[in-house]
């Protein structure tokens, strides 16, 4: 039996859940409450010393890092493949899977924190409380970025770079999707699974304006939302403590993000 340690709205957990659901693989899900800092408990740090979700446990062995988990799932469960057979398509797939690891994931964290999580932390915790939270993070560079965003919001200097990186990825997607229906070619693959959580996050934050002039990205996003696995792996897992659904709450951060795009 597979056990998946995850969080409801973690973008990395979303792609692992989608891959499992696309392949019809049953798993036991164990939610790790990030607001309660369950990812920093001694028990969880034994599973993943980095204190990050998701973690897949199979045959008693912990496998962290979502991109690695996706490849492991394919190797261990080859039925209903999510890797293309052709070498070139497979290379294209792996190029897209790498994009979050090469900067998009960190950029997503910055945009999300500036838009949603930093205001929630400021509203629900004293400065002493959120400083104590940041002090427990194993990744001190990540803690420093979060502290700067909590203090400065969209004025934090690297938030502009994070917004611009999203815009570049979306532009690259438009070019690719103008040629093929899916990111790696004719077949739905891990490439699409790796990227969909980041576009979904922008949509939940009310930042769909980032692809308003990219019709192929809009077409792809609609096709992704129509897949049954989108419902079971993303929509079904609603926000709890951390809430990224600003659009539903009527909170509009698009003017601030649009200003960074224009700067």
PyMOL commands that set and color helices and strands:
alter all, ss='L'
color gray80, all
select helices_A, chain A and resi 11-22+38-40+42-47+66-76+87-124+127-135+140-155+157-177+190-204+208-211+215-226+228-235+254-262
alter helices_A, ss='H'
color red, helices_A
select strands_A, chain A and resi 2-6+27-31+55-58+61-64
alter strands_A, ss='S'
color yellow, strands_A
deselect
rebuild
show_as cartoon
